[in-house]
């Protein structure tokens, strides 16, 4: 018999009793049972109370029904309530007065149900509008994220003697971090890592401007000091004066085995020395770009050897916090780099990211995370013109 009933229900679908939003959030029979039970309780009380009319009590189940039930069902229940009151009420009154009383009660019930239904309809329309705007915003953010990923390098540069791996993980769909590889010739490459102050869409827009400026710089002389000055002028012209960009530009010459870099307020890169196992910090020598019209920087350099490892990163790594509010920090990062120095560049990059993620636990990263690892497999000795 239940199978027959289910088959009959499939063949002859029953009209829905609840509003669409209510029907999708719980059992469809419960609101109707509550409303009908309340109407029956009022009718029972109205039958035994003779001194006064209890018709006004029908407003409560009708109001609840107007919230949960479809419009047609709600208005049909008004007629049911009037008929129950007229039939079960034990008071003896004049037929004309009784008719007037029933009509006035019907008008009152209809007005109340209409107001509630109108309010519910406006609320549902507002919810649909907000949901549509949210969906449109998410699509726009996803499109912006796709455009932003176009500025990031797709493959790994092929420089003999260097093994390079990098990644950028935004915290909010779009991010304010940026990195890039810019080959100069067969043995020299420039690497850029940047972090825009702030998060979200404003930071992503300024990051896109920084990335576009860096792409334009690829057609100019690759003098790092001049490049930083031009970038500072361009970023300062499009920023609001309150936002800035920390930037680290490094040039690695695998033939001469040298590292030249300019650090503009960025987190100090780590240089692991394969010879003695020490970790050196490539500290900042000038302020972030975009803060002032003029940018005065200094060029620093380091000699590289076989087994050395360079790690560039943004503060999303070192400032990652756990539940206790402790930061991952430079010391933990240095330890991970030192312990994983024998890994490949890609494996070390993954190891750094996993170590920071495990440290955060279920808290997760609250800022964009960018990591670039360079392993030096330099053989022989530098050339005489190094």
BASEKOL-894709 format. One line per 2 residues: number of its first residue (from 1); for each residue x, y, z of C-alpha. Coordinates in nm, 4 decimals. Layout:
# residues N
NUM> X Y Z; ...
***
This chain:
# residues 386
1> 0.0000 0.0000 0.0000; 0.2740 0.2621 0.0763
3> 0.4393 0.1783 -0.2545; 0.1055 0.2308 -0.4315
5> 0.0555 0.5637 -0.2603; 0.4036 0.6799 -0.3545
7> 0.3426 0.5712 -0.7138; 0.0082 0.7549 -0.7184
9> 0.1707 1.0672 -0.5761; 0.4309 1.0608 -0.8512
11> 0.1622 1.0287 -1.1161; -0.0659 1.2945 -0.9622
13> 0.1610 1.5532 -0.7956; 0.0053 1.7339 -0.5013
15> 0.0068 2.1153 -0.5099; 0.2635 2.2643 -0.2712
17> 0.1192 2.4015 0.0512; 0.4223 2.5911 0.1806
19> 0.6112 2.8806 0.0329; 0.9158 2.7797 -0.1687
21> 1.1661 2.9186 0.0843; 0.9982 2.7371 0.3754
23> 0.9492 2.4078 0.1914; 1.3221 2.3793 0.1212
25> 1.4252 2.4260 0.4861; 1.2306 2.1601 0.6749
27> 0.9371 1.9145 0.6820; 0.6492 2.0384 0.4679
29> 0.3745 1.9020 0.6941; 0.4778 2.0590 1.0250
31> 0.3665 2.4247 0.9676; 0.0309 2.3130 0.8246
33> -0.0300 2.0784 1.1199; 0.0524 2.3560 1.3682
35> -0.1764 2.6057 1.1959; -0.4676 2.3618 1.1665
37> -0.4185 2.2497 1.5258; -0.4258 2.6111 1.6469
39> -0.7439 2.6794 1.4464; -0.9074 2.3691 1.5957
41> -0.8074 2.4769 1.9472; -0.9574 2.8237 1.8963
43> -1.2786 2.6732 1.7541; -1.3047 2.4378 2.0538
45> -1.2608 2.7257 2.3003; -1.5050 2.9432 2.1049
47> -1.7681 2.6712 2.1323; -1.7598 2.6555 2.5126
49> -1.7128 3.0257 2.5928; -2.0535 3.1867 2.5606
51> -2.0015 3.5204 2.7335; -1.7681 3.6724 2.4724
53> -1.6649 3.6073 2.1135; -1.3229 3.4497 2.0649
55> -1.3092 3.5139 1.6923; -1.0141 3.7507 1.7360
57> -0.8024 3.4548 1.8522; -0.8035 3.3211 1.4954
59> -0.5594 3.6017 1.4110; -0.2752 3.4037 1.5704
61> -0.2982 3.0860 1.3558; -0.3812 3.2963 1.0496
63> -0.0734 3.5109 1.1088; 0.1474 3.2042 1.1460
65> -0.0088 3.0573 0.8342; 0.0591 3.3776 0.6402
67> 0.4282 3.3402 0.7263; 0.4692 2.9753 0.6276
69> 0.1885 2.8836 0.3866; 0.1307 2.9831 0.0279
71> -0.0837 3.2880 -0.0413; -0.3839 3.0888 -0.1684
73> -0.3800 2.8581 0.1330; -0.3555 3.1501 0.3764
75> -0.6608 3.3261 0.2311; -0.8553 2.9977 0.2180
77> -0.7965 2.9495 0.5905; -0.9711 3.2834 0.6548
79> -1.2933 3.1407 0.5164; -1.2418 2.8227 0.7207
81> -1.2031 3.0271 1.0399; -1.5165 3.2333 0.9682
83> -1.7220 2.9203 0.9008; -1.5959 2.7518 1.2176
85> -1.6733 3.0579 1.4251; -2.0196 3.0905 1.2755
87> -2.0980 2.7225 1.3252; -1.9430 2.6517 1.6669
89> -2.0050 2.9784 1.8447; -2.2800 2.9164 2.1017
91> -2.3821 3.2812 2.1471; -2.7364 3.3748 2.0472
93> -2.7304 3.7014 1.8511; -2.9462 3.8608 1.5821
95> -2.8787 3.7091 1.2327; -2.8083 4.0506 1.0814
97> -2.5630 4.1345 1.3588; -2.4105 3.7887 1.3233
99> -2.3604 3.8467 0.9489; -2.2067 4.1869 1.0131
101> -1.9809 4.0358 1.2791; -1.8612 3.7632 1.0404
103> -1.7991 4.0073 0.7541; -1.6059 4.2486 0.9757
105> -1.3993 3.9579 1.1113; -1.3270 3.8434 0.7552
107> -1.2135 4.1917 0.6541; -0.9930 4.2164 0.9619
109> -0.8399 3.8730 0.9027; -0.7845 3.9499 0.5341
111> -0.6141 4.2796 0.6199; -0.3820 4.1135 0.8710
113> -0.2921 3.8289 0.6334; -0.2383 4.0775 0.3504
115> 0.0039 4.2871 0.5582; 0.2004 3.9821 0.6684
117> 0.2095 3.8393 0.3161; 0.3216 4.1746 0.1781
119> 0.5985 4.2009 0.4373; 0.7097 3.8443 0.3677
121> 0.7088 3.9116 -0.0073; 0.9204 4.2248 0.0317
123> 1.1608 4.0386 0.2579; 1.1939 3.7519 0.0094
125> 1.2498 3.9993 -0.2755; 1.5212 4.1697 -0.0702
127> 1.6850 3.8343 0.0036; 1.6785 3.7429 -0.3663
129> 1.8275 4.0815 -0.4582; 2.1047 4.0477 -0.2007
131> 2.1750 3.6912 -0.3154; 2.1907 3.8044 -0.6772
133> 2.4264 4.0878 -0.5893; 2.6394 3.8455 -0.3875
135> 2.6561 3.6019 -0.6794; 2.7465 3.8854 -0.9173
137> 3.0173 4.0038 -0.6788; 3.1601 3.6532 -0.6479
139> 3.1688 3.6218 -1.0260; 3.3435 3.9590 -1.0519
141> 3.5963 3.8583 -0.7860; 3.6613 3.5287 -0.9645
143> 3.7104 3.7162 -1.2923; 3.9481 3.9564 -1.1169
145> 4.1361 3.6590 -0.9727; 4.1699 3.5083 -1.3205
147> 4.3040 3.8382 -1.4558; 4.5398 3.8648 -1.1606
149> 4.6785 3.5175 -1.2262; 4.7734 3.6315 -1.5756
151> 5.0429 3.8515 -1.4201; 5.2041 3.5569 -1.2416
153> 5.4650 3.3405 -1.4155; 5.3282 3.0276 -1.5792
155> 5.6380 2.8109 -1.6088; 5.9786 2.7910 -1.4465
157> 6.2735 2.9792 -1.5982; 6.5496 2.7716 -1.7547
159> 6.8735 2.9116 -1.6154; 7.1653 2.6693 -1.6026
161> 7.2803 2.6186 -1.2450; 6.9582 2.7475 -1.0859
163> 6.6509 2.5560 -0.9730; 6.3531 2.7867 -0.9106
165> 6.0039 2.7250 -0.7698; 5.7395 2.9780 -0.6681
167> 5.3733 3.0173 -0.5761; 5.1183 3.2739 -0.4595
169> 4.8123 3.1838 -0.2509; 4.5627 3.4682 -0.1964
171> 4.3699 3.4889 0.1293; 4.0490 3.6345 -0.0212
173> 4.0229 3.5142 -0.3792; 4.2221 3.8122 -0.4997
175> 4.5417 3.9152 -0.3273; 4.7988 4.1864 -0.2901
177> 5.1090 3.9696 -0.3438; 5.3078 3.9466 -0.6649
179> 5.6155 3.7659 -0.7880; 5.7794 3.7196 -1.1257
181> 6.0888 3.5879 -1.3032; 6.2475 3.8070 -1.5693
183> 6.5280 3.6353 -1.7648; 6.7930 3.8788 -1.8856
185> 7.0126 3.6342 -2.0753; 7.1042 3.2650 -2.0701
187> 7.2774 3.2858 -1.7299; 7.1187 3.5886 -1.5593
189> 6.7689 3.6350 -1.4197; 6.5917 3.9046 -1.2241
191> 6.3380 3.8018 -0.9623; 6.0682 4.0247 -0.8170
193> 5.8508 3.9733 -0.5112; 5.6117 4.2404 -0.3846
195> 5.3442 4.2859 -0.1202; 5.0808 4.5602 -0.1306
197> 4.9631 4.7006 0.2022; 4.6114 4.5880 0.2920
199> 4.4007 4.3002 0.1656; 4.1160 4.2270 -0.0702
201> 4.0133 4.4137 -0.3845; 4.1942 4.7486 -0.3167
203> 4.5230 4.5684 -0.2604; 4.4626 4.3514 -0.5683
205> 4.4084 4.6600 -0.7868; 4.7323 4.8189 -0.6711
207> 4.9086 4.4849 -0.7147; 4.7827 4.4699 -1.0730
209> 4.9190 4.8194 -1.1329; 5.2551 4.7100 -0.9878
211> 5.2605 4.3960 -1.2017; 5.1732 4.5938 -1.5154
213> 5.4490 4.8420 -1.4389; 5.6947 4.5567 -1.3925
215> 5.5923 4.4110 -1.7279; 5.6552 4.7487 -1.8909
217> 5.9929 4.7685 -1.7209; 6.0939 4.4527 -1.9059
219> 6.1371 4.6696 -2.2156; 6.3690 4.9156 -2.0402
221> 6.7205 4.8980 -1.9114; 6.7312 4.6429 -1.6301
223> 6.9294 4.8671 -1.3971; 6.7626 4.7842 -1.0682
225> 6.8090 5.1242 -0.9006; 6.6638 5.3086 -1.1994
227> 6.3847 5.0549 -1.2253; 6.2899 5.1029 -0.8600
229> 6.2849 5.4816 -0.9049; 6.0551 5.4579 -1.2053
231> 5.8300 5.2104 -1.0259; 5.8091 5.4383 -0.7242
233> 5.7045 5.7308 -0.9434; 5.4412 5.5233 -1.1233
235> 5.2978 5.3619 -0.8093; 5.2940 5.6927 -0.6205
237> 5.0961 5.8514 -0.9030; 4.8158 5.5889 -0.8863
239> 4.8044 5.5250 -0.5098; 4.6120 5.7373 -0.2603
241> 4.9184 5.8209 -0.0538; 4.8188 5.5791 0.2218
243> 4.8920 5.2546 0.0406; 5.2384 5.1374 -0.0478
245> 5.4203 4.8384 -0.1925; 5.7096 4.6522 -0.0371
247> 5.9364 4.5256 -0.3115; 6.2435 4.3084 -0.3412
249> 6.4243 4.2895 -0.6746; 6.7120 4.0432 -0.7016
251> 6.9440 3.9699 -0.9936; 7.1181 3.6336 -0.9967
253> 7.4072 3.5742 -1.2325; 7.4747 3.2010 -1.2437
255> 7.7913 3.2495 -1.4499; 7.9502 3.5039 -1.2174
257> 7.7863 3.3393 -0.9153; 7.6677 3.6695 -0.7735
259> 7.3486 3.8015 -0.6223; 7.2630 4.1700 -0.6461
261> 6.9429 4.2967 -0.4877; 6.7415 4.5987 -0.3779
263> 6.5067 4.5531 -0.0824; 6.2429 4.8260 -0.0536
265> 6.0867 4.7636 0.2852; 6.0148 4.3978 0.2101
267> 6.0643 4.1005 0.4403; 6.4307 4.0006 0.4426
269> 6.4995 3.7135 0.2072; 6.6890 3.4176 0.3512
271> 7.0205 3.2999 0.2094; 7.1169 2.9548 0.3318
273> 7.4882 2.8854 0.2985; 7.5461 2.5261 0.1977
275> 7.9101 2.5426 0.3050; 7.8564 2.6085 0.6763
277> 7.4773 2.5754 0.7210; 7.4237 2.9379 0.8280
279> 7.1231 3.1517 0.7287; 7.1803 3.5147 0.6264
281> 6.9035 3.7730 0.6063; 6.8932 4.0084 0.3080
283> 6.7533 4.3078 0.4964; 6.5809 4.6168 0.3627
285> 6.7925 4.9181 0.2654; 6.5213 5.1669 0.1594
287> 6.1551 5.2457 0.2319; 5.8597 5.0878 0.0476
289> 5.7723 5.2331 -0.2901; 5.4739 5.4611 -0.3384
291> 5.5063 5.6496 -0.0092; 5.6904 5.9532 -0.1429
293> 5.7763 6.0931 -0.4874; 6.1478 6.0269 -0.4365
295> 6.3010 5.6891 -0.3630; 6.6672 5.6654 -0.2589
297> 6.7907 5.3067 -0.2529; 7.1143 5.1171 -0.2162
299> 7.2294 4.8165 -0.4130; 7.3563 4.5206 -0.2087
301> 7.5338 4.2071 -0.3286; 7.6308 3.8596 -0.2129
303> 7.8515 3.5876 -0.3595; 7.6862 3.2552 -0.4282
305> 7.8255 2.9046 -0.4019; 7.7084 2.5576 -0.4891
307> 7.4525 2.4366 -0.2338; 7.3262 2.7834 -0.1419
309> 6.9507 2.8313 -0.1166; 6.7586 3.1585 -0.1532
311> 6.4080 3.1920 -0.0087; 6.1882 3.4927 -0.0900
313> 5.8530 3.5252 0.0871; 5.5852 3.7688 0.2036
315> 5.4670 3.8399 0.5573; 5.1747 3.6016 0.5115
317> 5.4249 3.3260 0.5988; 5.6043 3.4735 0.8989
319> 5.2940 3.6444 1.0442; 5.0739 3.3338 1.0221
321> 4.9213 3.2812 1.3667; 4.7957 2.9814 1.5605
323> 4.5088 2.9678 1.8093; 4.7283 3.1153 2.0832
325> 4.8124 3.4206 1.8732; 5.1739 3.3114 1.8223
327> 5.3353 3.3935 1.4883; 5.5219 3.1447 1.2734
329> 5.8124 3.3887 1.2744; 6.1548 3.4138 1.1202
331> 6.3175 3.1562 1.3469; 6.0771 2.8775 1.2528
333> 6.1092 2.9705 0.8862; 6.4896 2.9642 0.9105
335> 6.4742 2.6230 1.0761; 6.2507 2.4838 0.8010
337> 6.4878 2.6205 0.5347; 6.7929 2.4811 0.7126
339> 6.6390 2.1373 0.7670; 6.5073 2.1182 0.4093
341> 6.8152 2.2496 0.2307; 6.8769 1.9093 0.0715
343> 6.5316 1.9011 -0.0870; 6.4564 2.0231 -0.4358
345> 6.3322 2.3790 -0.4791; 5.9733 2.2636 -0.5319
347> 5.9844 2.0257 -0.2353; 6.1284 2.2959 -0.0096
349> 5.8590 2.5412 -0.1213; 5.5886 2.2857 -0.0384
351> 5.7589 2.2072 0.2923; 5.7601 2.5772 0.3930
353> 5.3925 2.6175 0.3036; 5.2906 2.2989 0.4855
355> 5.4932 2.3902 0.7941; 5.3241 2.7303 0.8198
357> 4.9809 2.5755 0.7523; 5.0333 2.3076 1.0177
359> 5.1429 2.5750 1.2624; 4.8207 2.7700 1.1999
361> 4.6021 2.4613 1.2283; 4.2338 2.5263 1.1649
363> 4.2885 2.9027 1.2004; 4.4302 2.9180 0.8488
365> 4.6176 3.1984 0.6782; 4.4752 3.5464 0.7271
367> 4.7016 3.7061 0.4662; 4.8278 3.6310 0.1164
369> 5.1145 3.3827 0.1042; 5.3919 3.3974 -0.1563
371> 5.7042 3.1798 -0.1553; 5.9886 3.1659 -0.4071
373> 6.2789 2.9230 -0.3619; 6.6044 2.9278 -0.5605
375> 6.8594 2.6461 -0.5267; 7.2082 2.7035 -0.6587
377> 7.3699 2.4124 -0.8415; 7.6786 2.6094 -0.9448
379> 7.9752 2.4132 -1.0710; 8.3271 2.5340 -1.1437
381> 8.4489 2.8794 -1.0510; 8.3223 3.2235 -1.1466
383> 8.4602 3.3836 -1.4576; 8.7541 3.6210 -1.4433
385> 8.5356 3.9261 -1.5093; 8.3123 3.8503 -1.2159
***
